[in-house]
Amino acid sequence: MGNDLMLFDPAKSQFYVLNSTMAYLWKNCEGKVTLEGIVASVPQDFAVSDGTPVATEMKAALDELVALGVVTAE
């Protein structure tokens, strides 16, 4: 599984396997940092030179996590 992360939702009795992008986002979604703040930390953590594609990928990942009910958007 490498950098993937497995989550279990006991209320739904369902497992979720998050890819490395979603796992990074989930680990950093603690309600204290905005999506923009998380995206800003990606280049230093993943050595990505251009944050624009990262922002697009992170937004899509966040939308999917919200749709799954794994995180909530406020």
Secondary structure, DSSP 8 states (H G I E B T S, - for coil): -TT-EEEEETTTTEEEEE-HHHHHHHHH-SSSS-HHHHHHHHHHHH--S-HHHHHHHHHHHHHHHHHHTSS---
